[in-house]
Amino acid sequence: MNFLKLIIEASIVVQFVLLVLLFFSVFSWAIILFKRKSLKTADLQSKKFLDAFRRSRNLSDVTEAARKYKASPLASLFLAGFKELAHYTRGNPSHQLEPAHLERINRALIKASNEEVSRLEKMMNFLATTGSVTPFIGLFGTVWGIMDAFHEIGLLKSASLTTVAPGIAEALIATALGLFAAIPAVIAYNYFLHRIKEITVKMEDFSIEFLNITERLYGI
């Protein structure tokens, strides 16, 4: 049986279901490719920035590296923390900071970290929705197609395989396409979620390292 022919001859409802599933599948694959590239870039630039950060002798030298590796979440954290630090040390000849200043810098780092996590998780909801919803949309198309097949049996008053097979086949295409959309979305969602958690841990470690260096340099 020709799948294209089955889709063309399917009922309007089944065709609409297949169109919806095709949209979910195409859009989720676009997100998968985009997220894979963006997370890979973020991880690679974070490693380069962290290396530059640890090789630098003072925080001012790191600013150039932070601006160079814009895709790195660690660079964004550094810029947020350094901006807050510069605000307190500007006009302070002794460059002496108080514990309250360190707490404000920590809050700035936490805020920047939350913003970066939100950026990394952007469009992840669509993958989760695709993985949970598309099998049921496909099942709905299958049920509707089987109802049409039984209706055709009633009209022709024949339950032979020749009569039943095309209707059942076009109905099962909806289930197959639903699974085709759902399975990659679920796998990608879990994989990306794991990668984002790893990056989040790195951001937490970097925040602690930045605060320790600030405390050591400015005598808190």
C-alpha positions as CSV (number, residue, x, y, z in Angstrom):
1,M,0.0,0.0,0.0
2,N,1.2,3.5,-0.9
3,F,1.4,5.6,2.3
4,L,1.0,8.9,0.4
5,K,-2.1,7.5,-1.3
6,L,-3.5,6.4,2.1
7,I,-2.9,9.9,3.6
8,I,-4.6,11.6,0.6
9,E,-7.6,9.3,0.8
10,A,-7.9,9.6,4.6
11,S,-10.7,11.6,6.2
12,I,-10.4,15.3,6.8
13,V,-10.0,14.8,10.6
14,V,-7.2,12.2,10.2
15,Q,-5.4,14.5,7.7
16,F,-5.7,17.4,10.1
17,V,-4.3,15.2,12.9
18,L,-1.4,14.2,10.6
19,L,-0.7,17.8,9.8
20,V,-0.6,18.8,13.5
21,L,1.8,15.9,14.2
22,L,4.0,16.9,11.3
23,F,4.2,20.4,12.7
24,F,5.2,19.1,16.2
25,S,7.8,16.8,14.6
26,V,9.4,19.4,12.3
27,F,9.4,22.1,15.0
28,S,10.8,19.8,17.7
29,W,13.6,18.7,15.4
30,A,14.5,22.3,14.7
31,I,14.7,23.0,18.4
32,I,16.8,19.8,19.0
33,L,19.3,20.9,16.4
34,F,19.4,24.5,17.7
35,K,19.7,23.4,21.4
36,R,22.4,20.9,20.6
37,K,24.5,23.6,18.9
38,S,23.8,26.3,21.5
39,L,24.7,24.0,24.5
40,K,27.8,22.8,22.7
41,T,28.9,26.3,22.1
42,A,28.1,27.4,25.7
43,D,30.1,24.4,27.1
44,L,33.1,25.0,24.8
45,Q,33.3,28.8,25.4
46,S,32.9,28.2,29.2
47,K,36.0,26.0,29.2
48,K,38.0,28.6,27.3
49,F,36.7,31.4,29.5
50,L,37.4,29.5,32.7
51,D,41.0,28.8,31.5
52,A,41.5,32.5,30.8
53,F,39.9,33.4,34.2
54,R,42.3,31.1,36.1
55,R,45.4,32.3,34.2
56,S,44.7,36.0,34.7
57,R,46.4,37.9,37.5
58,N,43.6,40.3,38.3
59,L,39.9,40.5,37.6
60,S,40.2,43.5,35.2
61,D,42.1,41.3,32.7
62,V,39.3,38.8,32.6
63,T,36.8,41.4,31.3
64,E,38.2,41.2,27.8
65,A,37.9,37.4,27.8
66,A,34.3,37.6,29.1
67,R,33.3,39.9,26.3
68,K,35.0,37.6,23.8
69,Y,33.2,34.4,25.0
70,K,29.7,35.9,25.1
71,A,28.0,32.5,24.7
72,S,29.5,31.3,28.0
73,P,27.2,31.4,31.0
74,L,30.3,31.7,33.2
75,A,31.3,34.9,31.3
76,S,27.9,36.4,32.0
77,L,28.2,35.6,35.7
78,F,31.7,37.2,35.8
79,L,30.4,40.4,34.2
80,A,27.5,40.6,36.6
81,G,29.8,40.0,39.6
82,F,32.5,42.3,38.4
83,K,30.1,45.1,37.7
84,E,28.8,44.9,41.2
85,L,32.3,44.8,42.6
86,A,33.4,47.8,40.6
87,H,30.4,49.7,41.9
88,Y,31.7,49.3,45.5
89,T,35.4,49.8,44.8
90,R,35.0,52.9,42.7
91,G,35.9,56.0,44.7
92,N,37.2,53.8,47.5
93,P,41.0,54.2,47.7
94,S,41.5,51.4,50.1
95,H,39.4,49.0,48.0
96,Q,38.3,47.6,51.3
97,L,34.9,45.8,51.2
98,E,32.5,44.9,53.9
99,P,30.7,41.6,54.4
100,A,27.4,43.3,53.3
101,H,29.1,44.2,50.0
102,L,30.1,40.5,49.4
103,E,26.5,39.5,50.1
104,R,25.2,41.9,47.4
105,I,27.8,40.6,45.0
106,N,26.6,37.1,45.7
107,R,23.0,38.1,45.0
108,A,24.1,39.6,41.7
109,L,25.7,36.3,40.8
110,I,22.6,34.4,41.8
111,K,20.4,36.7,39.7
112,A,22.7,36.3,36.6
113,S,22.8,32.5,37.1
114,N,19.0,32.3,37.2
115,E,18.9,34.4,34.0
116,E,21.4,32.1,32.3
117,V,19.4,29.0,33.3
118,S,16.3,30.5,31.9
119,R,18.1,31.2,28.7
120,L,19.4,27.7,28.4
121,E,16.0,26.2,29.2
122,K,14.3,28.3,26.5
123,M,12.1,26.2,24.2
124,M,12.5,23.1,26.4
125,N,8.9,23.2,27.2
126,F,7.9,22.6,23.6
127,L,10.0,19.4,23.6
128,A,8.3,18.2,26.8
129,T,4.9,19.0,25.4
130,T,5.7,17.2,22.1
131,G,6.8,14.1,24.1
132,S,3.7,14.0,26.2
133,V,1.0,15.1,23.8
134,T,1.7,13.8,20.4
135,P,1.1,10.1,21.2
136,F,-2.4,11.0,22.3
137,I,-3.0,13.1,19.3
138,G,-1.9,10.2,17.1
139,L,-4.1,7.9,19.1
140,F,-7.1,10.2,18.5
141,G,-6.4,10.1,14.8
142,T,-6.2,6.3,14.9
143,V,-9.5,5.9,16.8
144,W,-11.2,8.3,14.3
145,G,-9.7,6.4,11.4
146,I,-10.9,3.0,12.8
147,M,-14.4,4.5,13.3
148,D,-14.4,5.5,9.6
149,A,-13.3,2.0,8.7
150,F,-16.1,0.4,10.6
151,H,-18.5,2.9,9.0
152,E,-17.2,1.8,5.6
153,I,-17.8,-1.9,6.6
154,G,-21.4,-1.0,7.4
155,L,-22.0,0.7,4.1
156,L,-20.4,-2.1,2.0
157,K,-21.7,-4.8,4.3
158,S,-18.4,-6.6,4.0
159,A,-15.7,-7.3,6.6
160,S,-13.2,-8.7,4.2
161,L,-9.5,-7.8,4.5
162,T,-9.6,-5.9,1.3
163,T,-12.4,-3.7,2.7
164,V,-10.9,-3.2,6.2
165,A,-7.1,-3.0,5.5
166,P,-6.9,0.5,3.8
167,G,-9.0,2.2,6.6
168,I,-7.1,0.5,9.4
169,A,-3.7,1.3,7.7
170,E,-4.5,5.0,7.3
171,A,-5.6,5.1,11.0
172,L,-2.4,3.5,12.2
173,I,-0.3,6.0,10.3
174,A,-1.5,8.6,12.9
175,T,-0.1,6.5,15.8
176,A,3.2,5.9,14.0
177,L,3.6,9.6,13.3
178,G,2.7,10.4,16.9
179,L,5.4,8.1,18.1
180,F,7.9,9.4,15.5
181,A,7.3,12.9,16.9
182,A,7.3,11.9,20.6
183,I,10.3,9.6,20.9
184,P,13.1,12.0,19.7
185,A,11.5,14.8,21.7
186,V,11.6,12.8,25.0
187,I,15.2,11.6,24.4
188,A,16.4,15.1,23.5
189,Y,14.6,16.7,26.4
190,N,16.2,14.3,29.0
191,Y,19.6,14.7,27.3
192,F,19.5,18.5,27.3
193,L,18.1,18.7,30.8
194,H,21.1,16.7,32.0
195,R,23.5,19.0,30.1
196,I,21.8,22.1,31.6
197,K,22.2,20.6,35.1
198,E,25.9,20.1,34.5
199,I,26.3,23.7,33.3
200,T,24.3,24.9,36.4
201,V,26.7,23.1,38.7
202,K,29.6,24.7,36.9
203,M,28.0,28.1,37.4
204,E,27.5,27.5,41.1
205,D,31.2,26.4,41.4
206,F,32.3,29.5,39.5
207,S,30.2,31.8,41.8
208,I,31.9,30.3,44.8
209,E,35.3,30.7,43.2
210,F,34.6,34.3,42.2
211,L,33.5,35.2,45.8
212,N,36.6,33.5,47.3
213,I,38.9,35.5,45.0
214,T,37.0,38.7,45.8
215,E,37.3,38.0,49.5
216,R,41.0,37.3,49.2
217,L,41.8,40.3,47.1
218,Y,39.8,42.9,48.9
219,G,40.4,41.8,52.4
220,I,36.9,41.0,53.6
